[in-house]
Amino acid sequence: MPLAFDIDLLRRAEMFAGLDSDSLEAVAAAGAVRRLAAGRRVFVQGDAAISCHSLLEGRVKIIQARADGTQAVIRVIGPGEMYGTVAALMNQVFPADAVAVVESVEIWWTLPVFRQLIRRFPEIGLRATAAAGTRLMDLQGRMGEMTGERVEQRIARTLLRLMHKAGRPTDCGIEIDFPITRQDLAEMAGSTLHTVSRTLSAFDQQGVTSSARRKIVVCNPGALTLLAENGAA
């Protein structure tokens, strides 16, 4: 039996925000909705990109293997975001693995079906292109951070991005709403596990954050912003 979902979940997706209800129904009918258990690999780096994906609920992390055998978490996908789609539309291989961080729900389409949707609804293609451009600019900004900022600033800026994207207000502050390890944070900030552990401990002592196993709460967003901007709270 197909997995039922609220069509409004599709409305907030970056590719489909401009479509009316009838168009959204057509897009949903053309795809397949499925639940992803935590840890499930949606696609694998190096495989032919023959499917297009949009997340409805949960979190998916994009993990890229490097030539030296290490790996890096390069992005965390949230509800409404597409993934794998640009590679598919460019007839490329998937540039990274996609792995569900928590139990999630996605909608996906085969590449031929998605191309048909773009021909039928050109707005999808325009929005997909704009989203890809935004990600490229974000990547360029992050590369600039790697070369021009102290590591403490990079870690603070990475935490700020996660807070804005996946923050959930709690009594203690703003909690990043998915399990995140210090190794994950190190990969996203272009740092090492040792440096992230040392820096987070310092942030915790200053009352900027409160971190535990796979959990980070930003207790003082203003102080974290100052650390991201100039390295001092």
Beta strands, then each sheet from edge to edge (+ up, - down):
strand 1: 32-36
strand 2: 41-43
strand 3: 51-57
strand 4: 60-65
strand 5: 71-77
strand 6: 82-83
strand 7: 97-100
strand 8: 104-110
strand 9: 167-170
strand 10: 173-176
strand 11: 209-212
strand 12: 215-218
sheet 1: 1+ 8- 3+ 6-
sheet 2: 2+ 7- 4+ 5-
sheet 3: 9+ 10- 12+ 11-
end
